[in-house]
């Protein structure tokens, strides 16, 4: 909540009622300063996931006869990471350009992040327990 102080030296001014909207815009856009550096972070992270996805896809294609079931989960974690970083990048970029932050991309980003973290931790747990490490 913000307060506006209005002062007038004229006796005939009377009661004054003001309404308005406050818009904060920085020289680089609407994004707050502590969030602005997430734009290049998530753009580089998305590019890194793209490179990793291509490399992993080529290696999986070359060795498709010898793939373990766990490697399909690694593929899922990589794809979820790519989708998550791209979602956050476009969310922050849109927020910086328009000044509004729709709830849809935030929900998608949080859900993708939760699924990716859960799947990757489950994958570490399964590998540590020795399940699926060897082909029967």
Beta strands, then each sheet from edge to edge (+ up, - down):
end
